[in-house]
């Protein structure tokens, strides 16, 4: 089953994660470069180099398979952003898994009102990436 999966770990290249307000997604991470930029509680932008291990990336790949990440809609934006992107303040998340020949990109707003199963799968995937990123950052700061 895994060898016939639409995305194989042997072809995996990187994961990109961004979040923030729709027109100010100042928090972002790219596993290819290891650069993690985030906004602190005092609204200052910090940059850090955080390397995920191969095990971290394999875990995220398998979690994406388990949760059906490949089946999520690319656009899971909510009603506030669709009304006026310039004034939208609801949190937005962007998650991208890059493979040798293809990639999967999902944009999701916290107020996404679509299919509950899709919303829950997207939310769970975002939480897992955030958790693994926090663990990798903790390891690199030691």
VMD Tcl script that builds the backbone (N, CA, C; Angstrom):
set m [mol new atoms 426]
animate dup $m
set s [atomselect $m all]
$s set {name element resname resid chain x y z} {
  {N N UNK 1 A 0.822 -1.196 0.000}
  {CA C UNK 1 A 0.000 0.000 0.000}
  {C C UNK 1 A 0.868 1.264 0.000}
  {N N UNK 2 A 1.911 1.293 0.804}
  {CA C UNK 2 A 2.733 2.497 0.903}
  {C C UNK 2 A 3.457 2.766 -0.413}
  {N N UNK 3 A 3.899 1.717 -1.100}
  {CA C UNK 3 A 4.615 1.945 -2.354}
  {C C UNK 3 A 3.709 2.527 -3.433}
  {N N UNK 4 A 2.407 2.326 -3.317}
  {CA C UNK 4 A 1.465 2.871 -4.287}
  {C C UNK 4 A 0.857 4.188 -3.830}
  {N N UNK 5 A 1.306 4.696 -2.722}
  {CA C UNK 5 A 0.773 5.957 -2.206}
  {C C UNK 5 A 1.088 7.074 -3.199}
  {N N UNK 6 A 0.235 8.097 -3.264}
  {CA C UNK 6 A 0.470 9.175 -4.230}
  {C C UNK 6 A 1.755 9.956 -3.951}
  {N N UNK 7 A 2.181 9.965 -2.719}
  {CA C UNK 7 A 3.405 10.664 -2.340}
  {C C UNK 7 A 4.249 9.688 -1.525}
  {N N UNK 8 A 5.466 9.396 -1.982}
  {CA C UNK 8 A 6.332 8.443 -1.291}
  {C C UNK 8 A 7.421 9.186 -0.532}
  {N N UNK 9 A 7.767 8.672 0.638}
  {CA C UNK 9 A 8.795 9.324 1.445}
  {C C UNK 9 A 10.150 9.334 0.740}
  {N N UNK 10 A 10.416 8.338 -0.075}
  {CA C UNK 10 A 11.699 8.315 -0.796}
  {C C UNK 10 A 11.833 9.509 -1.743}
  {N N UNK 11 A 10.704 10.099 -2.138}
  {CA C UNK 11 A 10.711 11.275 -3.019}
  {C C UNK 11 A 10.589 12.586 -2.241}
  {N N UNK 12 A 10.492 12.492 -0.922}
  {CA C UNK 12 A 10.263 13.679 -0.094}
  {C C UNK 12 A 11.440 14.646 -0.168}
  {N N UNK 13 A 11.121 15.965 -0.227}
  {CA C UNK 13 A 12.168 16.981 -0.252}
  {C C UNK 13 A 12.053 17.977 0.890}
  {N N UNK 14 A 10.854 18.518 1.149}
  {CA C UNK 14 A 10.751 19.511 2.223}
  {C C UNK 14 A 9.304 19.740 2.640}
  {N N UNK 15 A 9.185 20.372 3.808}
  {CA C UNK 15 A 7.883 20.831 4.287}
  {C C UNK 15 A 8.014 22.332 4.554}
  {N N UNK 16 A 6.979 23.071 4.161}
  {CA C UNK 16 A 6.927 24.514 4.390}
  {C C UNK 16 A 5.674 24.787 5.209}
  {N N UNK 17 A 5.824 25.589 6.262}
  {CA C UNK 17 A 4.718 25.890 7.172}
  {C C UNK 17 A 4.716 27.386 7.425}
  {N N UNK 18 A 3.567 28.029 7.175}
  {CA C UNK 18 A 3.416 29.465 7.437}
  {C C UNK 18 A 2.123 29.679 8.201}
  {N N UNK 19 A 2.130 30.704 9.060}
  {CA C UNK 19 A 0.893 31.035 9.761}
  {C C UNK 19 A 0.912 32.478 10.231}
  {N N UNK 20 A -0.290 32.989 10.474}
  {CA C UNK 20 A -0.464 34.375 10.897}
  {C C UNK 20 A -1.760 34.915 10.322}
  {N N UNK 21 A -1.917 36.233 10.312}
  {CA C UNK 21 A -3.084 36.841 9.681}
  {C C UNK 21 A -2.923 36.710 8.168}
  {N N UNK 22 A -4.039 36.615 7.434}
  {CA C UNK 22 A -3.951 36.358 5.993}
  {C C UNK 22 A -2.989 37.250 5.214}
  {N N UNK 23 A -2.917 38.540 5.533}
  {CA C UNK 23 A -2.014 39.403 4.778}
  {C C UNK 23 A -0.716 39.699 5.537}
  {N N UNK 24 A -0.485 39.011 6.655}
  {CA C UNK 24 A 0.759 39.150 7.432}
  {C C UNK 24 A 1.163 37.787 7.986}
  {N N UNK 25 A 1.553 36.884 7.112}
  {CA C UNK 25 A 1.951 35.553 7.574}
  {C C UNK 25 A 3.445 35.575 7.882}
  {N N UNK 26 A 3.769 36.272 8.992}
  {CA C UNK 26 A 5.163 36.506 9.370}
  {C C UNK 26 A 5.853 35.283 9.963}
  {N N UNK 27 A 5.084 34.310 10.420}
  {CA C UNK 27 A 5.655 33.097 11.000}
  {C C UNK 27 A 5.830 32.074 9.880}
  {N N UNK 28 A 7.053 31.608 9.669}
  {CA C UNK 28 A 7.231 30.586 8.641}
  {C C UNK 28 A 8.462 29.730 8.902}
  {N N UNK 29 A 8.370 28.506 8.380}
  {CA C UNK 29 A 9.450 27.531 8.512}
  {C C UNK 29 A 9.590 26.779 7.194}
  {N N UNK 30 A 10.818 26.518 6.808}
  {CA C UNK 30 A 11.118 25.723 5.620}
  {C C UNK 30 A 12.151 24.672 6.028}
  {N N UNK 31 A 11.777 23.401 5.953}
  {CA C UNK 31 A 12.696 22.345 6.394}
  {C C UNK 31 A 13.910 22.226 5.477}
  {N N UNK 32 A 13.792 22.698 4.267}
  {CA C UNK 32 A 14.918 22.636 3.331}
  {C C UNK 32 A 16.065 23.543 3.777}
  {N N UNK 33 A 15.738 24.745 4.210}
  {CA C UNK 33 A 16.755 25.701 4.663}
  {C C UNK 33 A 16.963 25.647 6.172}
  {N N UNK 34 A 15.946 25.179 6.903}
  {CA C UNK 34 A 16.008 25.155 8.362}
  {C C UNK 34 A 15.693 26.498 8.989}
  {N N UNK 35 A 15.351 27.489 8.184}
  {CA C UNK 35 A 15.076 28.826 8.719}
  {C C UNK 35 A 13.656 28.885 9.271}
  {N N UNK 36 A 13.577 29.297 10.531}
  {CA C UNK 36 A 12.296 29.455 11.219}
  {C C UNK 36 A 12.204 30.901 11.673}
  {N N UNK 37 A 11.241 31.606 11.129}
  {CA C UNK 37 A 11.002 33.001 11.513}
  {C C UNK 37 A 9.652 33.055 12.206}
  {N N UNK 38 A 9.600 33.736 13.348}
  {CA C UNK 38 A 8.351 33.801 14.100}
  {C C UNK 38 A 8.253 35.122 14.850}
  {N N UNK 39 A 7.022 35.478 15.186}
  {CA C UNK 39 A 6.752 36.705 15.930}
  {C C UNK 39 A 6.654 36.343 17.406}
  {N N UNK 40 A 7.404 37.054 18.249}
  {CA C UNK 40 A 7.395 36.795 19.689}
  {C C UNK 40 A 6.175 37.445 20.339}
  {N N UNK 41 A 6.008 37.198 21.619}
  {CA C UNK 41 A 4.895 37.799 22.368}
  {C C UNK 41 A 4.994 39.316 22.424}
  {N N UNK 42 A 6.200 39.844 22.240}
  {CA C UNK 42 A 6.398 41.302 22.248}
  {C C UNK 42 A 6.381 41.878 20.828}
  {N N UNK 43 A 5.847 41.111 19.881}
  {CA C UNK 43 A 5.711 41.517 18.475}
  {C C UNK 43 A 7.035 41.799 17.771}
  {N N UNK 44 A 8.078 41.126 18.191}
  {CA C UNK 44 A 9.361 41.226 17.506}
  {C C UNK 44 A 9.540 39.981 16.640}
  {N N UNK 45 A 10.155 40.161 15.489}
  {CA C UNK 45 A 10.398 39.025 14.607}
  {C C UNK 45 A 11.756 38.419 14.936}
  {N N UNK 46 A 11.751 37.134 15.239}
  {CA C UNK 46 A 12.967 36.377 15.554}
  {C C UNK 46 A 13.245 35.402 14.414}
  {N N UNK 47 A 14.515 35.142 14.180}
  {CA C UNK 47 A 14.936 34.131 13.205}
  {C C UNK 47 A 15.797 33.104 13.916}
  {N N UNK 48 A 15.553 31.853 13.588}
  {CA C UNK 48 A 16.277 30.761 14.209}
  {C C UNK 48 A 16.546 29.711 13.130}
  {N N UNK 49 A 17.569 28.916 13.325}
  {CA C UNK 49 A 17.817 27.790 12.428}
  {C C UNK 49 A 17.412 26.530 13.172}
  {N N UNK 50 A 16.436 25.836 12.618}
  {CA C UNK 50 A 15.883 24.637 13.250}
  {C C UNK 50 A 15.916 23.510 12.226}
  {N N UNK 51 A 16.624 22.463 12.544}
  {CA C UNK 51 A 16.716 21.311 11.641}
  {C C UNK 51 A 15.844 20.175 12.158}
  {N N UNK 52 A 14.915 19.745 11.323}
  {CA C UNK 52 A 14.140 18.552 11.649}
  {C C UNK 52 A 14.976 17.340 11.254}
  {N N UNK 53 A 14.866 16.288 12.039}
  {CA C UNK 53 A 15.584 15.053 11.725}
  {C C UNK 53 A 14.824 14.286 10.644}
  {N N UNK 54 A 15.477 13.294 10.083}
  {CA C UNK 54 A 14.812 12.442 9.097}
  {C C UNK 54 A 13.617 11.747 9.741}
  {N N UNK 55 A 13.745 11.369 11.018}
  {CA C UNK 55 A 12.632 10.741 11.732}
  {C C UNK 55 A 11.460 11.705 11.889}
  {N N UNK 56 A 11.749 12.987 12.160}
  {CA C UNK 56 A 10.687 13.997 12.254}
  {C C UNK 56 A 9.919 14.078 10.942}
  {N N UNK 57 A 10.664 14.140 9.848}
  {CA C UNK 57 A 10.046 14.280 8.530}
  {C C UNK 57 A 9.277 13.019 8.142}
  {N N UNK 58 A 9.823 11.856 8.472}
  {CA C UNK 58 A 9.124 10.598 8.201}
  {C C UNK 58 A 7.831 10.541 9.001}
  {N N UNK 59 A 7.872 10.967 10.256}
  {CA C UNK 59 A 6.668 11.002 11.087}
  {C C UNK 59 A 5.604 11.898 10.451}
  {N N UNK 60 A 6.003 13.095 10.013}
  {CA C UNK 60 A 5.042 14.017 9.403}
  {C C UNK 60 A 4.479 13.451 8.100}
  {N N UNK 61 A 5.317 12.811 7.322}
  {CA C UNK 61 A 4.860 12.181 6.075}
  {C C UNK 61 A 3.810 11.111 6.380}
  {N N UNK 62 A 4.102 10.270 7.352}
  {CA C UNK 62 A 3.158 9.198 7.710}
  {C C UNK 62 A 1.886 9.750 8.338}
  {N N UNK 63 A 2.013 10.811 9.121}
  {CA C UNK 63 A 0.838 11.445 9.724}
  {C C UNK 63 A -0.042 12.037 8.621}
  {N N UNK 64 A 0.583 12.615 7.606}
  {CA C UNK 64 A -0.169 13.162 6.471}
  {C C UNK 64 A -0.941 12.048 5.764}
  {N N UNK 65 A -0.320 10.885 5.611}
  {CA C UNK 65 A -1.017 9.744 5.007}
  {C C UNK 65 A -2.186 9.314 5.879}
  {N N UNK 66 A -1.933 9.191 7.172}
  {CA C UNK 66 A -2.952 8.738 8.117}
  {C C UNK 66 A -4.163 9.665 8.137}
  {N N UNK 67 A -3.915 10.965 8.121}
  {CA C UNK 67 A -5.003 11.941 8.218}
  {C C UNK 67 A -5.631 12.276 6.867}
  {N N UNK 68 A -5.087 11.770 5.793}
  {CA C UNK 68 A -5.637 12.049 4.474}
  {C C UNK 68 A -5.311 13.444 3.969}
  {N N UNK 69 A -4.128 13.941 4.322}
  {CA C UNK 69 A -3.715 15.281 3.904}
  {C C UNK 69 A -3.799 15.450 2.391}
  {N N UNK 70 A -3.471 14.401 1.637}
  {CA C UNK 70 A -3.460 14.491 0.172}
  {C C UNK 70 A -4.864 14.732 -0.379}
  {N N UNK 71 A -5.898 14.388 0.398}
  {CA C UNK 71 A -7.278 14.540 -0.069}
  {C C UNK 71 A -7.906 15.870 0.327}
  {N N UNK 72 A -7.212 16.671 1.114}
  {CA C UNK 72 A -7.764 17.961 1.532}
  {C C UNK 72 A -7.828 18.916 0.347}
  {N N UNK 73 A -8.816 19.804 0.391}
  {CA C UNK 73 A -8.893 20.861 -0.619}
  {C C UNK 73 A -7.681 21.773 -0.468}
  {N N UNK 74 A -7.218 22.316 -1.563}
  {CA C UNK 74 A -6.099 23.257 -1.515}
  {C C UNK 74 A -6.509 24.564 -0.846}
  {N N UNK 75 A -7.765 24.953 -1.022}
  {CA C UNK 75 A -8.279 26.212 -0.473}
  {C C UNK 75 A -9.334 25.920 0.589}
  {N N UNK 76 A -8.951 26.095 1.847}
  {CA C UNK 76 A -9.873 25.896 2.966}
  {C C UNK 76 A -9.988 27.204 3.744}
  {N N UNK 77 A -10.146 28.298 2.999}
  {CA C UNK 77 A -10.251 29.609 3.629}
  {C C UNK 77 A -11.664 29.834 4.137}
  {N N UNK 78 A -11.770 30.682 5.147}
  {CA C UNK 78 A -13.045 30.928 5.800}
  {C C UNK 78 A -13.789 32.127 5.240}
  {N N UNK 79 A -14.981 32.364 5.778}
  {CA C UNK 79 A -15.834 33.441 5.261}
  {C C UNK 79 A -15.269 34.841 5.469}
  {N N UNK 80 A -14.561 35.074 6.574}
  {CA C UNK 80 A -14.035 36.418 6.835}
  {C C UNK 80 A -13.028 36.830 5.765}
  {N N UNK 81 A -12.139 35.940 5.422}
  {CA C UNK 81 A -11.115 36.252 4.415}
  {C C UNK 81 A -11.727 36.374 3.028}
  {N N UNK 82 A -12.780 35.618 2.770}
  {CA C UNK 82 A -13.415 35.691 1.453}
  {C C UNK 82 A -14.160 37.007 1.268}
  {N N UNK 83 A -14.640 37.593 2.382}
  {CA C UNK 83 A -15.317 38.896 2.300}
  {C C UNK 83 A -14.318 39.989 1.959}
  {N N UNK 84 A -13.243 40.070 2.752}
  {CA C UNK 84 A -12.247 41.117 2.527}
  {C C UNK 84 A -10.906 40.671 3.109}
  {N N UNK 85 A -10.022 40.264 2.253}
  {CA C UNK 85 A -8.709 39.758 2.685}
  {C C UNK 85 A -7.882 40.819 3.396}
  {N N UNK 86 A -8.085 42.085 3.051}
  {CA C UNK 86 A -7.299 43.174 3.640}
  {C C UNK 86 A -7.608 43.389 5.117}
  {N N UNK 87 A -8.855 43.131 5.532}
  {CA C UNK 87 A -9.244 43.375 6.923}
  {C C UNK 87 A -9.361 42.090 7.739}
  {N N UNK 88 A -9.160 40.949 7.119}
  {CA C UNK 88 A -9.301 39.671 7.819}
  {C C UNK 88 A -8.219 39.522 8.891}
  {N N UNK 89 A -8.632 39.114 10.083}
  {CA C UNK 89 A -7.683 38.916 11.184}
  {C C UNK 89 A -7.688 37.488 11.713}
  {N N UNK 90 A -8.545 36.646 11.173}
  {CA C UNK 90 A -8.613 35.263 11.630}
  {C C UNK 90 A -7.309 34.552 11.234}
  {N N UNK 91 A -6.764 33.711 12.111}
  {CA C UNK 91 A -5.500 33.032 11.790}
  {C C UNK 91 A -5.587 32.182 10.519}
  {N N UNK 92 A -4.524 32.240 9.726}
  {CA C UNK 92 A -4.428 31.453 8.493}
  {C C UNK 92 A -3.183 30.575 8.587}
  {N N UNK 93 A -3.320 29.370 8.076}
  {CA C UNK 93 A -2.222 28.404 8.064}
  {C C UNK 93 A -1.990 27.934 6.636}
  {N N UNK 94 A -0.740 27.792 6.279}
  {CA C UNK 94 A -0.363 27.298 4.959}
  {C C UNK 94 A 0.623 26.156 5.173}
  {N N UNK 95 A 0.322 25.024 4.590}
  {CA C UNK 95 A 1.165 23.848 4.754}
  {C C UNK 95 A 1.467 23.262 3.381}
  {N N UNK 96 A 2.734 23.013 3.138}
  {CA C UNK 96 A 3.169 22.521 1.824}
  {C C UNK 96 A 4.145 21.367 2.022}
  {N N UNK 97 A 3.843 20.245 1.400}
  {CA C UNK 97 A 4.740 19.096 1.388}
  {C C UNK 97 A 5.289 18.978 -0.025}
  {N N UNK 98 A 6.602 19.050 -0.170}
  {CA C UNK 98 A 7.246 18.997 -1.487}
  {C C UNK 98 A 7.941 17.662 -1.701}
  {N N UNK 99 A 7.671 17.084 -2.863}
  {CA C UNK 99 A 8.268 15.818 -3.264}
  {C C UNK 99 A 8.991 16.021 -4.586}
  {N N UNK 100 A 9.691 15.021 -5.023}
  {CA C UNK 100 A 10.509 15.115 -6.226}
  {C C UNK 100 A 9.722 15.644 -7.436}
  {N N UNK 101 A 8.574 15.070 -7.723}
  {CA C UNK 101 A 7.821 15.427 -8.928}
  {C C UNK 101 A 6.542 16.212 -8.677}
  {N N UNK 102 A 6.128 16.341 -7.426}
  {CA C UNK 102 A 4.879 17.047 -7.146}
  {C C UNK 102 A 4.874 17.567 -5.724}
  {N N UNK 103 A 3.865 18.357 -5.438}
  {CA C UNK 103 A 3.728 18.882 -4.076}
  {C C UNK 103 A 2.250 19.009 -3.741}
  {N N UNK 104 A 1.976 19.112 -2.457}
  {CA C UNK 104 A 0.612 19.320 -1.972}
  {C C UNK 104 A 0.637 20.568 -1.118}
  {N N UNK 105 A -0.236 21.532 -1.445}
  {CA C UNK 105 A -0.310 22.805 -0.737}
  {C C UNK 105 A -1.728 23.011 -0.235}
  {N N UNK 106 A -1.848 23.347 1.040}
  {CA C UNK 106 A -3.162 23.600 1.640}
  {C C UNK 106 A -3.113 24.920 2.393}
  {N N UNK 107 A -4.091 25.773 2.137}
  {CA C UNK 107 A -4.271 27.019 2.876}
  {C C UNK 107 A -5.551 26.875 3.675}
  {N N UNK 108 A -5.464 27.057 4.995}
  {CA C UNK 108 A -6.620 26.852 5.863}
  {C C UNK 108 A -6.754 27.992 6.852}
  {N N UNK 109 A -7.971 28.515 6.971}
  {CA C UNK 109 A -8.269 29.535 7.971}
  {C C UNK 109 A -8.873 28.874 9.202}
  {N N UNK 110 A -8.657 29.485 10.362}
  {CA C UNK 110 A -9.194 28.947 11.615}
  {C C UNK 110 A -10.717 28.923 11.602}
  {N N UNK 111 A -11.348 29.799 10.811}
  {CA C UNK 111 A -12.814 29.834 10.766}
  {C C UNK 111 A -13.383 29.071 9.570}
  {N N UNK 112 A -12.604 28.142 9.012}
  {CA C UNK 112 A -13.090 27.341 7.884}
  {C C UNK 112 A -14.363 26.620 8.296}
  {N N UNK 113 A -15.414 26.802 7.514}
  {CA C UNK 113 A -16.726 26.259 7.884}
  {C C UNK 113 A -17.155 25.117 6.974}
  {N N UNK 114 A -16.237 24.524 6.269}
  {CA C UNK 114 A -16.567 23.439 5.349}
  {C C UNK 114 A -16.757 22.111 6.061}
  {N N UNK 115 A -16.541 21.050 5.326}
  {CA C UNK 115 A -16.697 19.691 5.818}
  {C C UNK 115 A -15.925 19.500 7.131}
  {N N UNK 116 A -16.631 19.081 8.204}
  {CA C UNK 116 A -15.967 18.921 9.509}
  {C C UNK 116 A -14.809 17.916 9.489}
  {N N UNK 117 A -14.918 16.847 8.711}
  {CA C UNK 117 A -13.824 15.871 8.644}
  {C C UNK 117 A -12.589 16.497 8.015}
  {N N UNK 118 A -12.800 17.296 6.975}
  {CA C UNK 118 A -11.667 17.982 6.339}
  {C C UNK 118 A -11.064 19.001 7.295}
  {N N UNK 119 A -11.924 19.742 7.988}
  {CA C UNK 119 A -11.445 20.748 8.945}
  {C C UNK 119 A -10.617 20.084 10.039}
  {N N UNK 120 A -11.120 18.982 10.582}
  {CA C UNK 120 A -10.408 18.282 11.657}
  {C C UNK 120 A -9.080 17.694 11.175}
  {N N UNK 121 A -9.062 17.145 9.968}
  {CA C UNK 121 A -7.820 16.589 9.421}
  {C C UNK 121 A -6.794 17.700 9.204}
  {N N UNK 122 A -7.237 18.822 8.654}
  {CA C UNK 122 A -6.333 19.958 8.440}
  {C C UNK 122 A -5.800 20.501 9.747}
  {N N UNK 123 A -6.696 20.647 10.719}
  {CA C UNK 123 A -6.305 21.164 12.032}
  {C C UNK 123 A -5.309 20.215 12.709}
  {N N UNK 124 A -5.575 18.921 12.641}
  {CA C UNK 124 A -4.675 17.933 13.248}
  {C C UNK 124 A -3.302 17.949 12.589}
  {N N UNK 125 A -3.274 18.095 11.276}
  {CA C UNK 125 A -1.992 18.127 10.565}
  {C C UNK 125 A -1.192 19.357 10.964}
  {N N UNK 126 A -1.857 20.494 11.070}
  {CA C UNK 126 A -1.196 21.740 11.487}
  {C C UNK 126 A -0.646 21.598 12.905}
  {N N UNK 127 A -1.442 21.008 13.802}
  {CA C UNK 127 A -0.995 20.811 15.182}
  {C C UNK 127 A 0.233 19.903 15.238}
  {N N UNK 128 A 0.250 18.856 14.418}
  {CA C UNK 128 A 1.394 17.934 14.409}
  {C C UNK 128 A 2.658 18.622 13.897}
  {N N UNK 129 A 2.533 19.389 12.827}
  {CA C UNK 129 A 3.704 20.100 12.300}
  {C C UNK 129 A 4.224 21.079 13.345}
  {N N UNK 130 A 3.311 21.791 13.989}
  {CA C UNK 130 A 3.690 22.755 15.025}
  {C C UNK 130 A 4.387 22.055 16.196}
  {N N UNK 131 A 3.879 20.898 16.591}
  {CA C UNK 131 A 4.457 20.141 17.704}
  {C C UNK 131 A 5.865 19.645 17.360}
  {N N UNK 132 A 6.024 19.085 16.170}
  {CA C UNK 132 A 7.335 18.584 15.744}
  {C C UNK 132 A 8.322 19.738 15.593}
  {N N UNK 133 A 7.850 20.863 15.078}
  {CA C UNK 133 A 8.707 22.047 14.935}
  {C C UNK 133 A 9.171 22.547 16.300}
  {N N UNK 134 A 8.264 22.576 17.280}
  {CA C UNK 134 A 8.629 23.007 18.636}
  {C C UNK 134 A 9.652 22.050 19.252}
  {N N UNK 135 A 9.472 20.750 19.035}
  {CA C UNK 135 A 10.422 19.766 19.564}
  {C C UNK 135 A 11.792 19.925 18.901}
  {N N UNK 136 A 11.808 20.150 17.596}
  {CA C UNK 136 A 13.075 20.347 16.878}
  {C C UNK 136 A 13.761 21.626 17.344}
  {N N UNK 137 A 12.986 22.666 17.592}
  {CA C UNK 137 A 13.561 23.924 18.077}
  {C C UNK 137 A 14.145 23.733 19.473}
  {N N UNK 138 A 13.445 22.983 20.304}
  {CA C UNK 138 A 13.928 22.704 21.654}
  {C C UNK 138 A 15.252 21.930 21.607}
  {N N UNK 139 A 15.346 20.958 20.715}
  {CA C UNK 139 A 16.586 20.177 20.563}
  {C C UNK 139 A 17.739 21.048 20.086}
  {N N UNK 140 A 17.453 21.960 19.162}
  {CA C UNK 140 A 18.532 22.767 18.581}
  {C C UNK 140 A 19.014 23.868 19.514}
  {N N UNK 141 A 18.216 24.219 20.519}
  {CA C UNK 141 A 18.626 25.289 21.435}
  {C C UNK 141 A 19.440 24.762 22.613}
  {N N UNK 142 A 19.622 23.454 22.687}
  {CA C UNK 142 A 20.384 22.872 23.803}
  {C C UNK 142 A 21.857 22.978 23.567}
}
mol reanalyze $m
mol bondsrecalc $m
mol representation Tube
mol addrep $m
